[in-house]
Amino acid sequence: MTESSVVFVSLFRNTSPPRPKMMDEESTKRYVQAAEDGQKQKEAEREGKVQGGQEEREITVLPRRTTDDLDDTAETARSASSSCCSSCISLKDRCPRPRGLVNLLITKVCLFALLFGVVWSITGSQCLPGGNLFGIVILFICSVLGGKLVGMIQLPTLPPFPPLLGMLLAGLLLRNVPYITEAVFIDTHWSSALRNIALSIILTRAGLGLNPSALSRLKAVCVRLAVGPCMVEACTIAIVSHFLLGLPWVWGFILGFVLAAVSPAVVVPSMLLLQKEGYGVEKGIPTLLMAAGSFDDILAITGFSTCLGIAFSTGATWMNILKGLLEVVGGVIAGLILGVFLCVFPSKDQEDLVLRRTLILLGLSIFSVFFSHVVGFAGAGGLCTLVLAFLAALGWKSDKAPVAAMVGRSWDLFQPLLFGLIGAEITIAELNPSTVGLGLACIAIGLVIRLLVTFLLVHFGGFTLKEKLFISVAWLPKATVQAAIGSKALDMARDKEDDTLIKFGLDVLTLAVLAILTTAPIGALGIGLAGPRLLARQVKDDTEGGATTQSRAGTNQEKDNMTLESKL
């Protein structure tokens, strides 16, 4: 290294900044002492504040949890909840859940128990055994269950048995089983009122169901089928009952018109089932029977109302006949006025139009039936209801379908009450065996005459021999109208408090119940068995793109008959 480089290095070292000296022990002690004095002073101030507020409140200092303790606690809770959930899930999977019929039965029982509990909480003793509401509720429940049980009886390829048979038998059993009769008590005034409401609903449905287009299309055949058998059977039963049962002529015609009406509750479901299978569709036989059935019922109710007004009138005979005619004319005029009112009110721009139309229609129908009793023209109420419902349907045109559906729902509620109450009016121990035997003879004679007249009246309608036989068989069943008007004469006789009239009313009601029990199942089975054998079937041919072919009594029908017989 040269001398110049040595000099440069020495200069550089001398010009570098001086290093800080290390802190000696005394300065360190002073620094630490000052920090400790400051910490003690802060603690003394904190203690002074705590002591100053100790008189007002006590301060509890909880030990602070560490992070590890929190994690352990959360893990323990999580494990406990997961174990609990897993046990609940396993228990839930092990417990069987009722489904199907069992679940349905439990649901129905709960609904009925809830209904009974609500009514009991409101009425008190009236809903206990022996009370009026208790009897109505029990009758309704038993009628619904009886209808369900009978409706479950169904044979292959046959229409089901009418549920109304089960409802009628339920009321009959409640009335005639010992000890139960005393607990199930229904006041006669309540029974009459409920049956009149059901009658109003039936008449409203009949008026809405009238089809003018079907009448104009079928024309003479429909008129002959609706008028002829009904009138001839009513006159036949009136004559036979006068000589066999000793009924007066007016009461004989009351009984005749009660028994002459065909039952839409049996005929309509059977016709719909045959129409679905294609039987008789080509000549419109199901449509003919459904349309003529409505007119048949209206004619029977009209004749019944007229004779009823004559039977309960006092005075000369010609005055009674005149009063009956006045009831018919007055009922038609009142129905025309109320029907025009329904066509205008409520207007189409209102909300809930269907509901308001239904409420007004049912309200006017029920009011007409009850008001006619108040003013002394009992026969005018039914005619008024029929006419106003028919005119309202004409005014509403295609909009009547939802109203008819809602009226049908109300009928589903009152149908069990109607047939149950009709069955409960019959006491088997008080029936006269001769009345039952002679009554069955009257019913049988009337049915035979009805078969013959029906066969003759459709002779010129372009039907084959088998189709005529089927129409005659399908015109036999009786149920709905008999239940609706069969007890009306008895109710009016009870209001008069005349024992002779009450006896006549009981005879009419007894024969109406016998007619329902005998003709409803026979008619349903007869239609189901005769339809596939006697009617032509319209079948779609898939090979020709939807063309239709007719299969009469040929090979296919013989196979169907053999299959049906084997199933039966």
C-alpha positions in Angstrom: 0.0 0.0 0.0 1.4 3.4 -0.9 1.7 6.3 1.4 -1.1 8.3 -0.2 -3.7 5.5 0.3 -2.8 5.2 3.9 -3.3 8.9 4.5 -6.8 8.7 2.6 -8.0 5.8 4.8 -7.0 7.7 8.0 -8.8 10.8 6.9 -11.9 8.7 6.1 -12.0 7.2 9.6 -11.6 10.5 11.2 -14.5 12.0 9.3 -17.0 9.2 10.1 -19.9 10.1 12.6 -19.2 9.1 16.3 -21.0 5.9 17.6 -23.5 6.3 20.5 -22.2 5.2 23.8 -23.9 2.3 25.7 -26.2 3.2 28.7 -24.4 2.7 31.9 -26.0 1.0 35.0 -27.0 4.1 36.8 -29.0 5.6 33.9 -30.7 2.2 33.5 -31.8 2.1 37.1 -33.1 5.6 36.9 -35.2 4.8 33.8 -36.7 1.7 35.3 -37.5 3.5 38.6 -39.3 6.2 36.7 -41.5 3.6 34.8 -42.4 1.8 38.0 -43.4 5.1 39.8 -45.7 6.0 36.8 -47.3 2.6 36.9 -47.9 2.8 40.7 -49.4 6.3 40.3 -52.0 5.0 37.7 -53.0 2.1 39.8 -53.5 4.4 42.8 -55.8 6.7 40.8 -57.8 3.6 39.5 -58.3 2.3 43.0 -59.4 5.8 44.2 -62.1 5.9 41.5 -63.4 2.4 42.4 -63.5 3.2 46.1 -65.4 6.5 45.3 -68.2 4.7 43.5 -68.4 1.6 45.7 -71.2 3.2 47.8 -73.4 3.4 44.8 -72.9 0.0 43.2 -70.8 -3.1 43.5 -68.5 -4.2 40.8 -68.0 -7.8 40.1 -65.0 -8.7 38.0 -65.4 -12.0 36.2 -62.4 -13.9 35.2 -61.7 -13.5 31.5 -62.0 -16.7 29.5 -59.2 -17.6 27.3 -59.7 -18.5 23.6 -59.1 -22.2 24.3 -61.9 -22.3 26.9 -64.3 -20.7 24.4 -63.4 -23.2 21.7 -63.9 -26.1 24.0 -67.3 -24.9 25.1 -68.5 -24.3 21.5 -67.3 -27.7 20.5 -69.1 -29.3 23.4 -72.4 -27.5 22.5 -72.0 -28.4 18.9 -71.5 -32.1 19.6 -74.5 -32.1 22.0 -76.8 -30.5 19.4 -75.7 -32.8 16.7 -76.2 -35.9 18.8 -79.7 -34.6 19.8 -80.6 -33.9 16.1 -79.4 -37.3 15.0 -81.4 -39.0 17.7 -84.5 -37.0 16.7 -84.0 -37.9 13.1 -83.6 -41.5 13.9 -86.7 -41.5 16.1 -88.6 -39.7 13.3 -87.6 -42.3 10.8 -88.5 -45.2 13.1 -92.0 -43.8 13.9 -94.6 -44.9 11.2 -96.6 -42.2 9.5 -100.2 -43.1 8.6 -101.0 -42.7 5.0 -103.8 -43.5 2.6 -107.1 -44.7 4.1 -105.9 -44.6 7.7 -104.7 -41.0 7.4 -108.0 -40.1 5.7 -110.1 -41.6 8.5 -108.1 -39.9 11.2 -108.5 -36.6 9.4 -112.2 -37.1 9.0 -112.6 -38.0 12.7 -110.6 -34.9 13.7 -112.8 -32.7 11.6 -116.0 -34.1 13.0 -114.7 -33.8 16.5 -113.7 -30.2 15.9 -117.2 -29.5 14.5 -118.8 -31.0 17.5 -116.5 -29.1 19.9 -117.2 -25.8 18.3 -121.0 -26.3 18.3 -120.9 -27.5 21.9 -118.8 -24.5 23.1 -121.4 -22.2 21.6 -124.7 -23.9 22.4 -124.0 -25.8 25.6 -126.7 -28.2 26.7 -128.4 -28.1 23.2 -125.4 -30.0 21.8 -125.4 -32.7 24.6 -127.3 -36.1 24.2 -131.0 -35.4 24.1 -130.5 -31.9 22.7 -131.7 -30.8 19.3 -128.4 -29.7 17.8 -126.8 -32.9 19.1 -129.3 -35.0 17.1 -128.8 -32.9 14.0 -125.0 -33.2 14.2 -125.0 -36.9 14.9 -127.5 -37.5 12.1 -125.4 -35.5 9.6 -122.2 -37.5 10.6 -124.0 -40.9 10.4 -125.6 -40.0 7.0 -122.3 -38.9 5.5 -120.6 -42.1 6.7 -123.5 -44.2 5.5 -123.3 -42.6 2.0 -119.6 -43.2 1.9 -119.9 -46.9 2.8 -122.6 -47.5 0.2 -120.7 -45.6 -2.4 -117.7 -47.9 -1.9 -119.8 -50.9 -3.0 -119.1 -51.0 -6.7 -119.3 -53.9 -9.1 -117.1 -54.1 -12.2 -118.4 -52.1 -15.3 -121.4 -51.1 -13.3 -122.4 -47.7 -11.9 -121.9 -47.3 -8.2 -124.8 -47.7 -5.8 -126.4 -44.3 -5.0 -124.9 -42.9 -1.7 -128.4 -41.7 -0.8 -129.3 -45.3 0.1 -126.7 -45.2 2.9 -127.9 -41.8 4.1 -131.5 -43.0 4.2 -130.6 -46.2 6.0 -128.5 -44.2 8.5 -131.5 -42.1 9.5 -133.7 -45.2 9.7 -131.3 -46.9 12.0 -130.9 -43.9 14.3 -134.7 -43.7 14.6 -135.3 -47.4 15.4 -132.4 -48.6 17.4 -133.2 -48.7 21.2 -131.4 -46.2 23.5 -130.0 -44.3 20.5 -133.4 -43.0 19.7 -133.7 -41.3 23.0 -130.3 -39.6 22.7 -130.8 -38.5 19.1 -133.7 -36.1 19.3 -134.6 -33.7 16.5 -137.4 -31.2 16.8 -140.1 -31.5 14.2 -140.0 -27.8 13.4 -136.2 -28.0 12.7 -136.6 -31.1 10.7 -139.3 -29.5 8.5 -137.2 -26.3 8.0 -134.1 -28.2 7.0 -136.1 -30.4 4.5 -137.7 -27.3 3.0 -134.2 -25.7 2.5 -133.1 -28.9 0.8 -136.2 -28.8 -1.4 -135.4 -25.2 -2.4 -131.9 -26.3 -3.5 -133.3 -29.2 -5.5 -135.8 -27.0 -7.3 -133.0 -24.4 -8.0 -130.8 -27.1 -9.5 -133.7 -28.4 -11.6 -134.4 -24.9 -13.0 -130.7 -24.3 -13.8 -130.4 -27.7 -15.4 -133.2 -27.2 -18.0 -131.7 -27.2 -21.5 -134.0 -25.4 -24.0 -131.7 -26.4 -26.9 -132.0 -30.1 -26.0 -135.8 -29.7 -25.9 -135.9 -28.1 -29.3 -133.5 -30.6 -30.8 -135.3 -33.7 -29.4 -138.7 -32.1 -29.7 -141.7 -34.5 -29.6 -139.8 -37.5 -28.2 -138.6 -35.6 -25.2 -142.0 -34.1 -24.5 -143.7 -37.5 -24.8 -141.2 -39.2 -22.6 -141.4 -36.4 -19.9 -145.2 -36.0 -19.8 -146.7 -39.4 -20.7 -145.2 -41.8 -18.2 -145.4 -39.3 -15.3 -149.1 -38.5 -15.8 -150.2 -42.1 -16.4 -148.3 -43.5 -13.4 -149.7 -40.7 -11.2 -153.3 -41.5 -12.2 -152.7 -45.2 -11.9 -151.3 -44.9 -8.3 -154.1 -42.5 -7.4 -156.8 -45.1 -8.5 -155.0 -48.1 -6.9 -154.3 -46.3 -3.6 -157.9 -45.1 -3.3 -159.2 -48.7 -3.4 -156.3 -50.5 -1.7 -155.2 -48.0 1.0 -158.5 -46.1 1.3 -156.9 -42.7 0.6 -159.2 -39.9 -0.6 -158.9 -39.0 -4.2 -156.9 -35.8 -3.6 -154.5 -37.6 -1.3 -154.3 -40.4 -3.9 -153.1 -37.9 -6.5 -150.7 -36.4 -4.0 -149.2 -39.9 -3.6 -149.3 -40.5 -7.3 -147.3 -37.3 -8.2 -144.8 -38.1 -5.4 -144.1 -41.5 -6.8 -144.3 -40.5 -10.5 -141.1 -38.5 -10.5 -137.9 -40.1 -11.8 -134.7 -39.6 -9.8 -131.9 -37.5 -11.4 -129.6 -38.6 -8.6 -129.6 -42.1 -10.1 -130.3 -41.5 -13.8 -127.7 -38.7 -14.5 -124.6 -40.5 -13.1 -125.5 -43.7 -14.9 -126.1 -41.9 -18.2 -122.8 -40.0 -17.9 -121.0 -43.3 -17.4 -122.7 -44.9 -20.4 -122.0 -41.8 -22.5 -118.3 -41.9 -21.5 -118.1 -45.5 -22.8 -119.9 -44.6 -26.0 -123.2 -46.5 -25.5 -126.2 -44.9 -27.2 -124.3 -41.7 -28.2 -125.2 -41.9 -31.9 -128.9 -41.5 -31.2 -128.4 -39.2 -28.2 -130.2 -41.6 -25.7 -128.2 -40.4 -22.6 -128.9 -36.8 -23.5 -132.6 -37.5 -24.1 -133.0 -39.2 -20.7 -131.2 -36.5 -18.8 -133.1 -33.7 -20.5 -136.5 -35.4 -20.2 -135.8 -36.3 -16.5 -135.7 -32.6 -15.6 -139.1 -31.9 -17.3 -140.5 -35.0 -15.7 -139.6 -33.8 -12.2 -141.0 -30.3 -12.9 -144.3 -31.8 -14.0 -144.5 -34.0 -11.0 -143.7 -31.2 -8.6 -146.3 -28.9 -10.3 -149.0 -31.6 -10.0 -148.0 -32.3 -6.4 -148.2 -28.6 -5.5 -151.6 -28.2 -7.1 -153.1 -31.2 -5.3 -151.5 -30.2 -2.0 -153.2 -26.8 -2.2 -156.5 -28.4 -2.9 -156.1 -31.0 -0.1 -155.5 -28.4 2.6 -158.1 -25.8 1.4 -161.4 -25.4 3.2 -164.7 -24.7 1.5 -166.4 -25.9 -1.6 -164.7 -28.2 -4.0 -164.8 -25.8 -6.9 -163.2 -23.2 -4.7 -160.4 -25.6 -3.7 -159.7 -26.3 -7.4 -159.7 -22.6 -8.2 -157.3 -22.0 -5.3 -155.0 -24.7 -6.7 -155.0 -23.1 -10.1 -154.4 -19.7 -8.5 -151.4 -21.1 -6.7 -149.9 -22.3 -10.0 -150.5 -19.0 -11.8 -149.3 -17.0 -8.9 -146.1 -19.0 -8.5 -145.3 -18.7 -12.2 -145.9 -14.9 -12.2 -143.8 -14.4 -9.1 -141.0 -16.6 -10.6 -141.1 -14.5 -13.8 -140.7 -11.2 -11.9 -137.9 -12.6 -9.7 -136.2 -14.2 -12.7 -136.1 -10.9 -14.6 -134.6 -9.3 -11.5 -131.9 -11.8 -11.4 -131.0 -11.2 -15.0 -130.3 -7.5 -14.2 -128.9 -7.6 -10.7 -126.1 -8.0 -9.9 -124.5 -6.4 -13.0 -121.4 -8.0 -14.7 -119.1 -5.2 -13.6 -119.3 -6.1 -9.9 -116.7 -8.1 -8.0 -117.3 -11.7 -6.9 -120.1 -11.9 -9.5 -120.6 -15.7 -9.2 -120.8 -15.6 -5.4 -123.3 -12.8 -5.4 -125.5 -14.4 -8.0 -125.4 -17.7 -6.1 -126.3 -16.1 -2.8 -129.2 -14.0 -4.3 -130.5 -17.0 -6.2 -130.5 -19.4 -3.2 -131.9 -16.6 -0.9 -134.8 -15.9 -3.2 -135.5 -19.7 -3.7 -135.5 -20.4 0.1 -137.6 -17.2 0.7 -140.1 -18.2 -1.9 -140.7 -21.7 -0.4 -141.0 -20.4 3.2 -143.1 -17.3 2.3 -145.6 -19.4 0.4 -146.3 -21.3 3.6 -146.7 -18.0 5.5 -149.3 -16.6 3.1 -151.2 -19.9 2.8 -150.2 -20.8 -0.8 -147.9 -23.7 -0.1 -147.9 -25.0 -3.7 -146.8 -21.7 -5.2 -143.3 -21.6 -3.7 -141.9 -24.6 -5.6 -143.2 -23.3 -8.9 -141.8 -19.8 -8.2 -138.4 -21.3 -7.5 -138.3 -23.4 -10.7 -139.4 -20.4 -12.9 -137.0 -17.9 -11.4 -134.0 -20.3 -11.7 -134.9 -21.1 -15.3 -135.2 -17.5 -16.3 -132.0 -16.6 -14.5 -130.2 -19.4 -16.4 -131.5 -18.0 -19.7 -130.3 -14.5 -18.9 -126.9 -15.6 -17.8 -126.4 -18.0 -20.7 -122.9 -19.5 -20.6 -122.2 -17.8 -17.3 -124.6 -20.1 -15.4 -122.1 -22.9 -15.2 -120.1 -21.6 -12.2 -123.3 -20.6 -10.4 -124.7 -24.1 -10.9 -121.5 -25.6 -9.6 -121.8 -23.5 -6.4 -125.4 -24.5 -6.0 -124.3 -28.1 -6.4 -121.8 -27.7 -3.5 -124.6 -26.5 -1.2 -126.6 -29.6 -2.3 -123.7 -31.7 -1.2 -124.2 -30.3 2.3 -127.9 -30.7 2.5 -128.3 -34.0 0.8 -127.2 -36.1 3.9 -129.5 -34.0 6.0 -132.5 -34.5 3.7 -132.2 -38.3 3.3 -131.2 -38.8 7.0 -134.2 -36.8 8.2 -136.5 -38.7 5.8 -135.3 -42.0 7.2 -135.6 -40.7 10.8 -139.3 -40.0 10.2 -140.1 -43.7 9.8 -140.7 -45.8 13.0 -140.8 -49.5 12.0 -142.7 -50.5 15.2 -145.6 -48.2 14.3 -145.9 -49.4 10.7 -148.9 -51.4 9.8 -147.9 -54.5 7.9 -150.9 -54.3 5.7 -149.9 -50.7 4.8 -146.5 -51.9 3.8 -147.7 -54.8 1.7 -150.5 -52.9 0.0 -148.1 -49.9 -0.6 -145.5 -52.2 -2.3 -148.4 -53.5 -4.5 -149.3 -49.9 -5.5 -145.6 -49.2 -6.3 -145.3 -52.4 -8.4 -148.5 -51.7 -10.3 -147.4 -48.2 -11.1 -144.0 -49.3 -12.3 -145.4 -51.9 -14.6 -147.8 -49.4 -16.1 -144.9 -46.9 -16.4 -142.8 -49.5 -18.3 -145.5 -50.2 -20.8 -146.4 -46.6 -21.4 -142.8 -45.6 -21.9 -142.2 -48.4 -24.4 -145.2 -47.3 -26.4 -144.5 -43.6 -26.4 -140.9 -44.0 -27.8 -142.2 -46.4 -30.4 -142.3 -43.7 -33.1 -139.0 -42.1 -32.1 -136.8 -44.1 -34.5 -135.4 -46.4 -31.8 -134.7 -50.1 -32.1 -136.4 -52.7 -29.9 -133.4 -53.0 -27.6 -133.2 -49.2 -27.2 -136.8 -49.0 -26.3 -136.4 -51.6 -23.7 -133.4 -49.8 -22.2 -135.3 -46.4 -22.1 -138.1 -48.1 -20.3 -135.8 -49.6 -17.7 -133.9 -46.4 -17.2 -137.2 -44.6 -16.4 -137.7 -46.6 -13.2 -135.5 -45.3 -10.3 -136.9 -42.9 -7.8 -135.1 -41.1 -4.9 -134.5 -37.4 -4.8 -137.9 -35.9 -5.5 -139.6 -38.5 -3.3 -137.3 -37.5 -0.4 -137.9 -33.7 -1.0 -141.6 -33.6 -1.3 -142.6 -36.9 0.4 -142.8 -35.4 3.9 -144.2 -32.0 2.9 -147.8 -33.2 3.2 -147.0 -34.6 6.7 -145.5 -31.3 7.8 -148.6 -29.4 6.8 -150.9 -32.0 8.4 -148.9 -31.6 11.7 -149.5 -27.8 11.5 -153.2 -28.5 11.2 -153.1 -30.9 14.2 -155.6 -33.2 12.4 -155.0 -36.9 13.2 -156.7 -38.0 10.0 -154.5 -35.8 7.9 -151.4 -36.9 9.8 -152.3 -40.6 9.1 -152.6 -39.8 5.4 -149.3 -37.9 5.4 -147.5 -40.8 7.2 -148.9 -43.2 4.5 -147.5 -41.0 1.7 -144.1 -40.7 3.4 -143.9 -44.5 4.1 -144.6 -45.3 0.4 -142.1 -42.7 -0.7 -139.4 -44.3 1.5 -140.3 -47.8 0.2 -140.1 -46.5 -3.3 -136.6 -45.2 -2.7 -135.4 -48.4 -1.1 -136.7 -50.6 -3.8 -136.4 -48.7 -7.1 -133.1 -46.8 -6.6 -130.8 -49.9 -6.4 -132.9 -51.9 -8.9 -132.8 -48.9 -11.3 -129.0 -48.4 -10.9 -128.3 -52.1 -11.5 -130.8 -52.3 -14.4 -129.2 -49.4 -16.2 -125.7 -50.8 -15.6 -126.5 -54.3 -16.8 -128.9 -53.3 -19.7 -126.8 -50.5 -21.2 -123.9 -52.6 -22.6 -126.3 -55.2 -23.9 -129.1 -53.2 -25.4 -127.3 -50.0 -26.7 -125.1 -49.6 -29.8 -121.6 -48.5 -28.9 -119.7 -45.8 -30.8 -116.0 -46.6 -30.9 -113.2 -44.6 -32.5 -111.2 -46.4 -35.1 -107.5 -45.4 -34.8 -106.5 -47.0 -38.1 -108.7 -44.6 -40.1 -107.6 -41.4 -38.4 -110.5 -41.1 -35.9 -113.4 -42.4 -38.1 -116.3 -43.9 -36.0 -117.7 -47.3 -36.4 -120.8 -48.9 -34.9 -120.7 -52.2 -33.0 -124.1 -53.6 -32.3 -125.0 -57.0 -30.9 -122.0 -58.7 -32.5 -118.8 -60.4 -31.5 -117.3 -57.6 -29.5 -120.5 -57.0 -27.5 -120.8 -60.8 -26.8 -117.3 -60.8 -25.4 -118.1 -57.7 -23.3 -121.2 -59.5 -21.9 -119.3 -62.7 -21.2 -116.6 -60.7 -19.4 -119.2 -58.7 -17.4 -121.0 -61.9 -16.4 -117.8 -63.6 -15.3 -116.9 -60.6 -13.2 -120.4 -60.5 -11.6 
